[in-house]
Amino acid sequence: MTHRRNILSALAVAAFLLPLAASAQSTPATDLSPEQAGRPRAQKLDEAVKLAKDFKFLKEGVLVVGTTTGRLPFAAYATDTKTPVGNAPDIAQLVADSLGRKLELVSTAWADWPLGLQSGKFDVVVSNVTVTEERKEKFDFSTYRNDQLGIYVKSDSKIGPIKEPKDIAGLKIIVTASTNQEQIILRWNKQNVAAGLKPVEIQYYDDDVVQRLAIQSGRADAYVGPNAIAAYEARDGKTRLAGLFSGGWPLNAEIAVTARKGSGIAEAVTVALNAQIKNGNYAKALSRWNLSSEAIEVARTNPPGLPKN
């Protein structure tokens, strides 16, 4: 009997792993080389250089950029285990090129970037930082991406576009506990129930693999989370985007290059980013990490941020 249970257990594990293996084979290759031959590069932009003339760079001819190196598509280590690669380094490279400077990336923990920036460890930070009114008291911002949450379903799901709260009524939805997206889905669900619609069944998973299997097996209908990560994982064709909304719903939220307050570089960075949006380099920097859905039309300096609390 024990032997039979062991066989069944092994078969179950194999059944779980086979879809993952197929997914890995079908996922487009990611360039994790330290050379990053496919990274878009920019020409020196005199207007940006002029705007940054009063900024005190840490190193002559260099732009030192702090970035959190933990997870793609934002940033992770290359195959040499020391060079940060990802969308944040790509954006940082375009800014450095525009300023006529060599790029130096410094990996930092997420919790450490504010102090590191204020203490002068970096010139700027490019690390998926959302603009908030509280942060604007200490930092200047140059926006480069929309901060969005995505609702992803199985690629062959019959679920149509999800554009408003009523579209999730009756669905089995996966969210991560104690997150902004959980609070949004809870508010949507409360609104739906009050309107007499079917309630949402919310599911929680601690393991990303189990979460993906829940979607593929039909135990869950959809996953709601940071669009950048979900979009990158969707490259394998197993899931598709069903809905996209602001990470600050119902308010807009934007990701930005972050600088010390009043340091004098933010406007130069904004001009540099807008030049790259216009010439197409920006679009390339997003598309190579499957982030085109989060593109902005124009970079802005210190736009309205998410309100306190």
SVG drawing of the C-alpha trace seen along z (x, -y; Angstrom):
<svg xmlns="http://www.w3.org/2000/svg" viewBox="-29 -75 65 77">
<polyline fill="none" stroke="black" stroke-width="0.4" points="0.0,0.0 2.8,-2.4 4.6,-1.5 1.4,-2.3 1.1,-5.7 4.7,-6.5 4.1,-5.7 0.9,-7.9 2.8,-10.7 5.6,-10.5 3.1,-10.6 1.4,-13.6 4.7,-15.5 5.6,-14.6 2.2,-15.8 3.0,-19.2 6.4,-19.4 5.6,-18.5 3.7,-21.8 6.5,-23.7 9.1,-22.0 7.1,-22.7 6.7,-26.3 10.4,-26.7 11.1,-25.3 8.6,-27.7 9.6,-30.8 11.6,-33.3 15.3,-33.5 16.3,-36.3 19.7,-38.0 21.4,-37.7 24.9,-38.3 26.9,-41.0 27.6,-42.5 23.9,-43.2 24.5,-43.6 20.8,-44.1 20.5,-47.0 19.3,-50.2 21.9,-53.0 21.5,-56.8 23.5,-59.7 24.7,-62.5 22.0,-65.2 23.3,-68.7 20.1,-70.1 20.2,-67.5 23.9,-68.1 23.3,-71.8 20.4,-71.3 22.6,-69.2 25.5,-71.6 25.0,-72.6 24.5,-69.0 27.4,-67.6 28.1,-64.1 29.8,-61.6 32.4,-60.7 33.9,-62.6 32.3,-61.4 30.1,-58.8 26.5,-58.5 26.2,-56.4 22.8,-54.7 21.4,-52.7 19.1,-49.8 17.5,-46.9 18.8,-43.7 16.3,-41.1 13.8,-40.1 13.3,-40.4 12.0,-42.3 13.2,-45.1 16.8,-43.9 18.7,-40.7 22.3,-39.6 23.8,-38.6 25.6,-35.3 28.7,-36.7 26.7,-37.1 27.8,-40.7 26.4,-42.8 22.8,-44.1 20.6,-43.6 16.9,-44.3 14.6,-47.1 15.9,-49.4 19.5,-49.1 18.3,-49.7 16.6,-52.9 19.6,-54.0 21.8,-53.4 19.7,-55.7 19.8,-58.4 23.6,-58.1 24.2,-58.1 22.0,-61.2 24.1,-63.0 27.3,-61.9 28.4,-59.8 29.5,-56.2 27.0,-54.2 27.9,-52.7 25.2,-50.5 25.3,-50.0 23.1,-47.2 21.2,-48.1 18.4,-46.6 15.0,-48.1 14.9,-49.3 18.3,-51.0 17.8,-53.1 16.3,-56.2 19.2,-56.6 21.7,-55.6 20.5,-58.4 20.2,-61.0 23.7,-60.2 25.2,-60.6 25.9,-56.9 24.3,-57.3 23.6,-60.2 20.1,-58.8 18.0,-55.7 16.3,-53.6 14.5,-50.9 10.7,-50.8 10.1,-53.6 6.5,-54.9 5.9,-58.7 4.1,-59.6 3.4,-62.9 5.3,-61.7 8.4,-60.8 8.3,-64.1 9.1,-65.9 12.6,-64.4 13.1,-63.4 12.6,-64.7 11.2,-62.4 11.4,-61.9 8.7,-59.5 9.4,-56.7 6.7,-54.0 3.1,-53.6 2.7,-51.7 0.1,-49.2 -1.6,-46.1 -2.5,-43.3 -5.2,-40.7 -4.0,-37.6 -5.9,-34.5 -5.1,-31.2 -4.3,-31.9 -7.3,-30.0 -9.7,-31.3 -13.2,-32.4 -13.0,-35.4 -13.3,-38.6 -11.8,-42.0 -11.8,-43.1 -12.3,-46.8 -14.4,-47.5 -15.4,-46.0 -18.5,-44.1 -16.2,-42.2 -14.7,-40.2 -18.0,-39.1 -18.1,-35.4 -14.5,-34.8 -11.9,-32.8 -9.0,-35.3 -5.5,-34.9 -4.0,-37.9 -1.1,-38.2 -2.2,-39.0 -1.5,-42.5 -0.9,-44.1 -2.5,-47.1 -4.0,-44.8 -5.7,-42.8 -7.3,-45.9 -8.5,-47.0 -10.1,-43.6 -11.7,-43.6 -13.2,-47.0 -14.4,-45.9 -16.0,-42.8 -17.7,-44.8 -19.1,-47.1 -20.3,-44.1 -22.0,-42.4 -23.8,-45.6 -25.1,-45.7 -26.4,-42.2 -23.6,-40.5 -21.9,-37.3 -19.0,-37.5 -15.4,-36.9 -13.6,-33.8 -10.2,-35.1 -7.4,-32.6 -3.9,-33.0 -0.7,-31.1 2.7,-31.5 4.4,-29.6 4.6,-31.1 4.7,-27.6 1.5,-26.5 -0.1,-29.8 0.6,-29.2 -0.6,-25.7 -3.9,-26.8 -4.5,-29.0 -3.5,-26.3 -5.6,-23.6 -8.7,-25.8 -8.7,-25.9 -8.4,-29.7 -9.7,-31.9 -7.3,-34.8 -4.3,-36.3 -4.0,-40.0 -0.5,-41.5 2.2,-43.9 1.8,-43.9 5.5,-44.2 6.2,-40.8 3.2,-39.1 3.8,-40.4 7.3,-39.1 6.2,-35.7 3.5,-35.6 6.2,-35.4 5.7,-31.6 2.2,-32.0 0.5,-30.2 -1.3,-33.2 -2.6,-36.4 -3.5,-39.9 -7.3,-40.4 -7.2,-43.7 -4.9,-46.5 -5.4,-49.2 -3.4,-51.7 -1.5,-50.5 -3.0,-53.5 -6.6,-52.8 -8.7,-54.9 -5.7,-57.3 -2.9,-57.2 0.5,-56.1 3.9,-56.4 7.3,-54.9 10.2,-57.4 14.0,-58.0 14.6,-59.3 17.0,-62.1 17.8,-64.1 15.4,-66.9 16.6,-70.1 19.8,-68.5 19.4,-69.9 19.3,-66.8 15.6,-65.8 14.7,-68.2 17.8,-67.0 16.7,-63.4 13.2,-64.2 14.4,-65.9 16.7,-62.9 13.8,-60.4 11.5,-62.4 14.2,-62.4 14.4,-58.6 10.6,-58.3 10.6,-60.4 13.4,-58.5 12.1,-55.0 14.9,-53.8 12.5,-54.0 10.0,-51.6 12.8,-49.2 13.9,-49.3 10.4,-48.3 9.6,-45.8 12.7,-43.6 11.3,-43.0 7.7,-42.7 6.7,-46.0 5.2,-47.8 1.8,-47.9 3.3,-50.2 4.7,-52.8 4.1,-56.5 3.6,-59.1 5.6,-61.8 8.0,-61.9 7.2,-64.4 9.1,-66.0 7.5,-65.7 3.9,-65.0 1.1,-64.5 2.0,-61.5 -0.2,-59.0 -1.5,-60.8 -0.3,-60.1 -2.0,-57.1"/>
</svg>
